[in-house]
Amino acid sequence: MPEKILTLTVWEALLGGEKTVQTPEGPVKWVFPSGIQPDTVICFKNKGIAKGEPWTATVKVCMPEKLSRECLALIKQCQDK
């Protein structure tokens, strides 16, 4: 069975938020905390293929390939604090 992945942008991982996740039992609102780490395994109770079984997925964080000068400057300011 293929690995189930929940992909977040680096900004979503830093700030936290919510997403609608498609599970075998249908869509689920997933609220995730700020600072969520890559490779965190999330378990959705009673949302698996078999009735009553959990459905799990792994968080992956996508890093931007390019950043503007302004964005880099802001990140450096945060790094210094």
N, C-alpha and C positions, 0 to 999 in steps of 0.2 A: 504494500500500500504506500503511495507517495506521501512524503512528509507534508504536513499541513503547516503553512506559514502565514503569519500575520505581519504584513509589511508596514512599517512606519517610517516617516521622514525623520531626520535628525531633530527637526523642530518639534514634531509631535512627541518624540521621545523625551525631549527636554522639558516641554511645557505640560505634557499630559493632555487628555482630552477624551473623546468618545468616537467610536466607529460602529457601524453596523457590520456584523460578521455573519457570513453565510455558513450555517452548520447543516448537518444532515436532517435535522428537525426543523430547519427554517432559519430566518434571520433572527439575530440576537443583538441587542444593544450592549456594547462592551465599553465600559468606562475604565480608562487606564491612568495610573498616577504619573505625575511628573518624575522624570529621572528613571523611567522604566529601562531596564538593561537588555541589550541584545541577548538572545538565546534563553530568555525567560520562557518557561513553559506555562501556558495558561490552560486551565481546565474548566470547561463548561459542563456543569452537572446536568445529567439527563438529556443531553443533546447529541449523543452518539448514534451510530447506525442501528445498533440493537436497542430496543426499548429499555430505558432506565440507565443506560451506560453513559459514562462521560465522553466528551469529545475534547481532545487536546490539540493544541497548536503551539508552535514556537514563534517568538517575536524576532523579527529581523529588522535592522535599522539601516536605511539607505542613506549614505552620505552624499552630499552634493559634489559633483565633479568640479564645478567652477563656482567661485564666489566673487562678488564685486569687491572693489577696494573698500567701499563703505561698510560692507558686511564684515570683511576681515578686520577692519579697524574696530568695529563694535565688539567682535569676539575677543580681540586682544585686550580691550578695555575690561571685559568681564574676567578674563584670565588673570589680570593683575589684581583683582579684588579678592 
